[in-house]
Amino acid sequence: MEPLQFDLTLIQARGGNLCGDDRFTIVACAQCGTHYLYNEELRDIYYNPFDLSRRFFNIEMLGLPPCVGCGLIDWRFSASNPIKVEVQLGPWAWVLKQ
């Protein structure tokens, strides 16, 4: 499976929080499959593809807000990451390098 390539310049231009050692991935709710942008280095999870100011720090003690897709309060990332074509067809397609 081809790794996802992210457009860091565009992510930063749209309000993303970058540190220089960023490792982005797309994660999905294990229950409903809703996608989120996740910076593994900073542990920031971005909830809204149109408003990157809506980000939350992902640590167990704090917990995350409910999943925007299914409303599950105690949701987790699925075991497998979405494939490129799934991301390209969704609202986070713009974060990928073309």
Backbone hydrogen bonds in HBPLUS format (Angstrom, degrees):
<---DONOR---> <-ACCEPTOR-->    atom                        ^
c    i                          cat <-CA-CA->   ^        H-A-AA   ^      H-
h    n   atom  resd res      DA  || num        DHA   H-A  angle D-A-AA Bond
n    s   type  num  typ     dist DA aas  dist angle  dist       angle   num
A0097-LYS N   A0005-GLN O   2.82 MM  92  5.58 163.5  1.85 134.4 138.7     1
A0007-ASP N   A0095-VAL O   2.74 MM  88  5.52 165.6  1.76 151.8 155.3     2
A0011-ILE N   A0007-ASP O   3.01 MM   4  6.29 159.6  2.05 152.4 158.9     3
A0012-GLN N   A0008-LEU O   2.91 MM   4  6.03 164.8  1.93 148.7 152.4     4
A0013-ALA N   A0009-THR O   2.92 MM   4  6.08 156.8  1.98 143.7 150.9     5
A0014-ARG N   A0010-LEU O   3.02 MM   4  6.17 138.3  2.20 143.0 152.5     6
A0016-GLY N   A0011-ILE O   2.80 MM   5  5.15 153.5  1.87 148.0 143.4     7
A0015-GLY N   A0012-GLN O   3.02 MM   3  5.19 161.2  2.06 112.5 114.0     8
A0040-GLU N   A0023-ARG O   2.79 MM  17  5.37 152.7  1.86 159.9 152.7     9
A0025-THR N   A0038-TYR O   2.87 MM  13  5.32 139.1  2.04 146.9 159.6    10
A0038-TYR N   A0025-THR O   2.86 MM  13  5.32 160.9  1.90 168.2 166.0    11
A0027-VAL N   A0036-TYR O   2.92 MM   9  5.33 157.7  1.97 152.2 158.1    12
A0036-TYR N   A0027-VAL O   2.83 MM   9  5.33 143.6  1.96 153.8 158.1    13
A0078-SER N   A0028-ALA O   2.72 MM  50  5.62 144.2  1.84 157.9 165.6    14
A0029-CYS N   A0034-THR O   2.98 MM   5  5.34 149.5  2.07 139.1 147.5    15
A0033-GLY N   A0029-CYS O   2.84 MM   4  4.69 141.3  1.99 127.6 138.0    16
A0030-ALA N   A0076-ARG O   2.92 MM  46  5.86 161.3  1.95 165.6 162.4    17
A0046-TYR N   A0037-LEU O   2.74 MM   9  5.09 172.1  1.75 161.4 164.1    18
A0039-ASN N   A0044-ASP O   2.85 MM   5  5.19 165.2  1.88 157.7 162.0    19
A0043-ARG N   A0039-ASN O   2.70 MM   4  5.44 128.7  1.96 148.0 164.2    20
A0058-ASN N   A0043-ARG O   2.71 MM  15  5.25 166.8  1.72 161.3 166.0    21
A0045-ILE N   A0056-PHE O   2.85 MM  11  5.32 159.9  1.89 150.8 157.6    22
A0056-PHE N   A0045-ILE O   2.92 MM  11  5.32 151.4  2.00 140.1 148.6    23
A0047-TYR N   A0054-ARG O   2.98 MM   7  5.77 170.4  1.99 168.6 171.6    24
A0051-ASP N   A0048-ASN O   3.13 MM   3  5.24 160.0  2.17 109.1 115.2    25
A0054-ARG N   A0051-ASP O   3.13 MM   3  6.01 169.0  2.14 122.4 125.9    26
A0055-ARG N   A0053-SER O   3.07 MM   2  5.72 125.6  2.38 105.6  90.2    27
A0062-LEU N   A0059-ILE O   3.14 MM   3  5.78 137.6  2.32 116.5 126.5    28
A0063-GLY N   A0059-ILE O   3.25 MM   4  6.45 166.2  2.27 162.0 166.2    29
A0067-CYS N   A0072-LEU O   3.01 MM   5  5.41 158.5  2.05 145.6 147.9    30
A0071-GLY N   A0067-CYS O   2.92 MM   4  4.75 135.8  2.11 123.5 134.7    31
A0086-GLU N   A0083-ILE O   3.00 MM   3  5.49 125.9  2.31 110.9 124.5    32
A0087-VAL N   A0083-ILE O   3.25 MM   4  6.67 154.1  2.32 151.7 159.4    33
A0088-GLN N   A0084-LYS O   2.86 MM   4  6.12 161.6  1.89 157.5 163.4    34
A0089-LEU N   A0085-VAL O   3.15 MM   4  6.25 134.4  2.37 138.2 147.7    35
A0090-GLY N   A0087-VAL O   3.02 MM   3  5.17 158.4  2.06 108.5 115.5    36
A0093-ALA N   A0090-GLY O   3.29 MM   3  5.76 160.7  2.33 119.5 120.1    37
A0095-VAL N   A0092-TRP O   3.08 MM   3  5.85 161.6  2.11 125.5 130.0    38
A0096-LEU N   A0093-ALA O   3.19 MM   3  5.83 164.9  2.22 121.2 125.4    39
